[in-house]
């Protein structure tokens, strides 16, 4: 009896093997679906780069991965992006590190006044810096890209031609850029970019300090008729992924994401640089915006005010146990390397 039972089991086993062997075309696996959260509206550069990444990933994984994008803070907002991704509320998120200056001390050092000339150089410098120091703050996420804005300029409803014009002026800025404005004597008002639209309308601020593509993308040129060229610090951004979701990805998909990291960062820098030019052409031609260039003598006064900013940052970062001088030296060396 036991013998017969054993044979039956064997037969069933062999049959099942044959069945699977001869089964028609294998059932196609469901694609891996990933959610990608972003805080500003769809036409702005953080979302443009998100859509570019989605397109590249879907193409390069041949449909194995589908990315669902959520612009405009529909899944996670500006200030809970990092924690939301860590908690798994979104699989991927794009964040502006200036909104949490104390959390991203090392990477935010790229917004010291060290002369990053454009977004392409800024993005490559930021990527290398993060890779070298790998700050603990990113230990719970997988970093998929890092990029920066173009250097910041003053956009305002009133003309700013001198430091006197700037004194006490309420301008929106965050993080390192806010410190720069403070050093010049303006009154920096911190808030995430999307909140700036209403703040300008209601007169809470008289302008803002940011890269100039926002003149077109947020239509700030309609109310800010003056741009004072300062080309000062950049704003750094990161794209991060939930670590469990990353670990669960097949190896070939991980390779696609890894191969895209620097490419995507540089692509975004290039897009930003090009888009700033187009936005300013539109602002000057169709919105009659006046671009104010500081005279050499005036510029020297503005620069002198910034001289202590880096030294002060070094002191504070050292007190927190960071190799602050080395970080600043690395940023300068990387700027030289990529600006050539
Ligand atoms: N002003 C900075 C950076 C920034 C520049 N352009 C955009 C567009 C959308 C969101 C943010 C930004 C900031 O608020 O982070």
Boltz pocket constraint, residues with backbone or C-beta under 6 A from the ligand:
constraints:
  - pocket:
      binder: B
      contacts: [[A, 40], [A, 44], [A, 45], [A, 46], [A, 96], [A, 98], [A, 149], [A, 174], [A, 191], [A, 192], [A, 193], [A, 194], [A, 209], [A, 210], [A, 211], [A, 214], [A, 235]]
      max_distance: 6.0
